[in-house]
């Protein structure tokens, strides 16, 4: 196994392990920092938090073939992570017609998206982890229809430009051994008539499901010790059907700043041969 293969193989465990155990780690860190400042009152953190810490609005959901971070506040995913290769995509043991959009019972009922939220909303139930990426098994595909893996998406975008991007990413397995994908929503600011920036977004349905202003997709392609990255931002609105996915490429730093997510943190920029089709200068 190459150096970079090892890094990618261990990425999910490190990335998601940090999220899964982040709350416990933060508790320990908070307690340690306070105790260090006031060693005589080392039990003070326990007294303050006697009845427990507030539960974070983010939670990790591990599915059979993808992993998701769910944001209770916005009622949709923060990110969804997938891994594709030629063997997985060549298997076709599922039928999309047998899958149905369904509530995710693992989400607290207060924060759960429901089909009624989308009724007459004017938005599609847009997959984050694309259903066709998980066609190897019926239960894999069924899990992509959980509403936790869905965002309110412009219908025109969903059917054309976004679908084209998803197909483009799937075709990468013909060139690369492994393709790693992280996809999610963005809520980007826009200026008012006075030039002041505001972040505003619509919510739909009785559950107040947030409608993202944009979507991101970050892709890492691996072939032996050769790594490339592609990073996209797509507006959640009608776009020209003929736009090539390359027209949505944006610097990875822009997505990280907007999302608050550091992607592939075990890989430095120098690990990549290309980013967004441009060779990385060495030295």
C-alpha positions in Angstrom: 0.0 0.0 0.0 1.4 3.4 -1.0 1.9 6.3 1.4 -1.1 8.1 -0.1 -3.3 5.0 -0.3 -2.7 4.5 3.4 -3.7 8.0 4.1 -6.9 7.7 2.1 -7.8 4.3 3.6 -7.5 5.7 7.1 -9.2 9.0 6.2 -12.8 8.0 6.9 -11.9 6.6 10.3 -10.0 9.6 11.3 -12.4 12.1 9.8 -15.6 10.6 11.2 -14.0 9.4 14.4 -13.2 13.0 15.3 -16.8 13.9 14.7 -18.2 11.0 16.6 -16.1 11.5 19.6 -15.8 15.3 19.3 -18.3 16.0 22.1 -16.5 13.8 24.6 -13.2 15.3 23.6 -14.5 18.8 24.0 -15.8 18.0 27.4 -12.5 16.7 28.5 -10.6 19.7 27.0 -13.0 22.1 28.6 -12.6 20.5 32.0 -8.8 20.3 31.6 -8.5 24.0 30.7 -10.6 25.2 33.6 -8.9 22.9 36.1 -5.5 24.2 34.9 -6.6 27.7 35.5 -8.1 26.9 38.9 -6.5 23.8 40.3 -8.2 24.3 43.7 -11.6 24.1 42.1 -11.0 21.1 39.9 -14.6 19.8 40.4 -16.1 23.1 39.2 -16.8 22.0 35.7 -18.8 19.0 37.0 -20.8 21.3 39.2 -21.6 23.7 36.4 -22.6 20.9 34.0 -24.4 18.8 36.7 -27.4 18.1 34.4 -25.4 17.4 31.3 -24.0 19.3 28.3 -26.2 20.7 25.6 -26.4 18.2 22.7 -24.7 19.3 19.6 -26.9 20.1 16.6 -24.7 17.8 14.4 -24.8 14.0 14.5 -23.1 11.3 12.4 -25.1 8.6 10.6 -23.2 5.6 9.3 -25.0 3.9 6.5 -24.2 0.7 4.6 -22.4 2.6 1.8 -22.1 6.2 2.8 -21.6 8.4 5.9 -23.6 11.5 6.7 -23.4 14.4 9.2 -26.8 15.8 10.0 -27.6 19.3 11.1 -30.6 19.3 13.4 -30.9 23.1 13.1 -31.2 23.2 9.3 -33.0 19.9 9.0 -30.6 18.6 6.4 -27.1 17.1 6.1 -23.9 19.1 6.6 -22.0 16.7 4.4 -22.3 13.2 2.9 -19.2 11.1 2.2 -19.0 8.4 -0.5 -16.4 6.1 -2.0 -16.7 4.8 -5.6 -14.7 2.4 -7.7 -15.3 0.4 -10.9 -16.3 -2.8 -9.2 -19.0 -1.1 -7.1 -20.5 0.7 -10.0 -20.4 -2.3 -12.3 -22.7 -4.2 -10.0 -26.4 -3.5 -10.7 -28.5 -5.4 -8.2 -31.1 -2.8 -7.5 -34.1 -1.0 -9.0 -34.7 2.6 -8.3 -38.4 2.1 -8.8 -38.5 0.0 -5.7 -37.1 2.8 -3.5 -39.3 5.4 -1.7 -38.4 8.6 0.0 -38.9 8.0 3.7 -38.3 9.7 7.0 -35.1 8.9 8.8 -36.3 7.4 12.1 -32.7 7.8 13.6 -33.2 11.6 13.6 -35.0 13.1 16.6 -38.6 13.8 15.6 -38.3 17.5 16.3 -35.5 17.9 13.7 -36.6 15.3 11.2 -37.5 16.1 7.6 -40.8 14.6 6.3 -42.4 14.2 2.9 -45.1 16.7 3.8 -42.4 19.4 4.1 -41.8 19.0 0.3 -45.5 18.9 -0.7 -46.1 21.8 -3.1 -42.9 23.4 -2.0 -41.7 24.0 -5.6 -38.5 22.0 -4.8 -37.3 18.5 -5.7 -36.2 16.1 -3.1 -32.6 16.2 -4.3 -30.2 13.4 -3.3 -26.9 14.4 -1.7 -25.4 10.9 -2.1 -26.7 10.1 -5.6 -28.9 7.0 -5.8 -27.1 5.7 -8.8 -23.8 5.7 -6.9 -25.3 2.9 -4.7 -26.9 0.6 -7.3 -24.8 -2.4 -6.3 -27.4 -3.5 -3.7 -31.1 -2.6 -3.2 -30.7 -1.8 0.5 -27.8 0.5 -0.4 -30.0 2.4 -2.8 -32.9 2.4 -0.4 -30.8 4.2 2.2 -30.1 7.1 -0.2 -33.9 7.8 -0.1 -33.8 8.7 3.6 -34.8 12.3 3.8 -31.7 13.0 5.8 -29.8 12.5 2.5 -32.1 14.9 0.7 -32.1 18.7 0.3 -34.7 21.0 -1.3 -33.2 21.4 -4.7 -34.2 23.5 -7.7 -36.0 21.1 -10.1 -34.2 22.4 -13.2 -30.8 22.1 -11.5 -31.6 18.6 -10.2 -32.6 17.2 -13.5 -29.9 18.8 -15.7 -26.7 20.4 -14.5 -26.5 18.6 -11.1 -27.3 15.3 -12.8 -24.6 15.9 -15.3 -22.1 16.6 -12.6 -23.0 13.4 -10.8 -22.6 11.4 -14.0 -19.3 13.1 -14.7 -18.0 12.0 -11.2 -19.2 8.4 -11.8 -17.2 8.3 -15.0 -14.0 9.1 -13.2 -13.9 5.4 -12.0 -12.9 4.5 -15.5 -9.7 6.5 -15.1 -9.0 6.2 -11.4 -8.8 3.3 -9.0 -10.8 5.1 -6.2 -13.0 8.2 -6.1 -13.9 9.8 -2.8 -16.7 12.3 -2.7 -18.0 14.8 -0.1 -21.2 16.6 -1.0 -23.3 19.1 0.9 -25.2 22.4 1.1 -23.9 25.9 1.4 -25.5 29.1 2.6 -23.6 31.9 0.9 -24.0 35.7 1.5 -25.2 38.1 -1.1 -25.2 41.9 -1.0 -28.3 44.1 -0.5 -28.9 47.4 -2.4 -26.4 49.1 -0.1 -23.7 46.5 -0.6 -24.0 45.0 2.8 -23.8 41.2 2.9 -26.5 39.0 4.3 -27.0 35.3 4.5 -30.7 34.5 3.8 -32.4 31.3 2.8 -35.9 30.0 2.4 -37.4 27.3 4.6 -40.1 25.0 3.5 -42.9 22.9 5.1 -44.1 22.7 8.6 -40.7 21.4 9.6 -38.9 24.5 8.3 -36.4 22.6 6.1 -33.6 25.0 5.0 -33.2 25.6 1.3 -29.4 26.0 0.6 -28.3 28.8 -1.7 -25.6 26.6 -3.2 -24.3 23.0 -3.2 -20.7 21.8 -3.0 -19.0 18.7 -4.2 -15.4 17.8 -3.4 -13.8 14.9 -5.1 -10.4 13.2 -4.6 -9.3 10.7 -7.3 -6.7 8.1 -6.5 -4.6 6.0 -8.9 -1.7 4.2 -7.3 0.3 7.1 -5.7 -1.3 9.7 -8.0 -3.9 12.0 -6.4 -6.1 14.7 -7.9 -8.8 16.9 -6.4 -11.8 18.6 -7.9 -14.0 21.0 -6.0 -17.3 22.5 -7.2 -19.8 25.1 -6.1 -23.2 25.0 -7.9 -26.0 27.6 -7.3 -29.3 26.1 -6.2 -31.2 27.7 -9.1 -31.8 27.0 -12.7 -28.6 27.1 -14.7 -27.7 26.6 -18.4 -28.3 22.9 -19.3 -25.2 23.0 -21.5 -22.8 24.1 -18.8 -19.9 21.6 -18.4 -19.0 20.6 -14.8 -15.7 22.3 -15.2 -17.5 25.7 -15.2 -18.5 25.1 -11.6 -14.9 24.5 -10.3 -13.9 26.7 -7.4 -10.9 26.8 -5.1 -11.2 24.3 -2.3 -10.4 27.1 0.2 -13.5 28.9 -0.8 -15.6 25.8 0.0 -13.9 25.3 3.3 -14.4 28.9 4.4 -18.0 28.8 3.4 -18.8 25.4 4.9 -16.6 25.5 8.0 -15.3 22.0 7.0 -11.7 21.0 6.4 -11.7 18.4 3.7 -9.2 15.5 3.6 -7.1 16.9 6.4 -4.6 14.1 6.2 -3.5 15.3 2.8 -1.5 18.4 2.2 -1.8 20.4 -0.9 1.6 19.0 -2.0 0.1 15.5 -2.0 -1.9 16.3 -5.2 -0.5 16.2 -8.7 -3.5 18.3 -9.9 -6.2 20.4 -8.3 -9.1 21.4 -10.5 -7.1 20.1 -13.5 -4.1 22.4 -12.8 -0.7 21.0 -12.0 0.6 21.8 -8.5 3.9 23.7 -8.6 6.6 21.9 -6.7 9.2 23.9 -4.7 
